[in-house]
Amino acid sequence: MHDTAKIKLLVLFLSAILAGISVLLFFIDRSLPWTNGKIISCVIVNIWLFFMIPALRNSYNLNRGKSYGEWFKMGFDFGASGIAIPLILAPYFGLVYYFTFKDN
């Protein structure tokens, strides 16, 4: 099951807010000067944060129809990897989320 355009816009808005907060925190932090390392880390962290919410939403949509017992068994079988894989590969799963459309 895929989300509607309204839900995707909400997810996009929340992702932008999360990335904006991260950028703000990078600018507030005065412990490191703005060198190439800080700029690169700011870009990479914000790309990951921007795609984290859609990646988790995509994982939720894939497993939405399962019962609580199946969710528990899936969590027991995979441990943390059920959440860790979408977080590690957040840009990929985020793009998959944004480019899959609801079937009418």
HELIX and SHEET records of a PDB file:
HELIX    1   1 ALA A    5  ILE A   28  1                                  24    
HELIX    2   2 ASN A   36  LEU A   62  1                                  27    
HELIX    3   3 TYR A   68  PHE A   78  1                                  11    
HELIX    4   4 SER A   81  ILE A   88  1                                   8    
HELIX    5   5 ALA A   90  TYR A   98  1                                   9    
END                                                                             
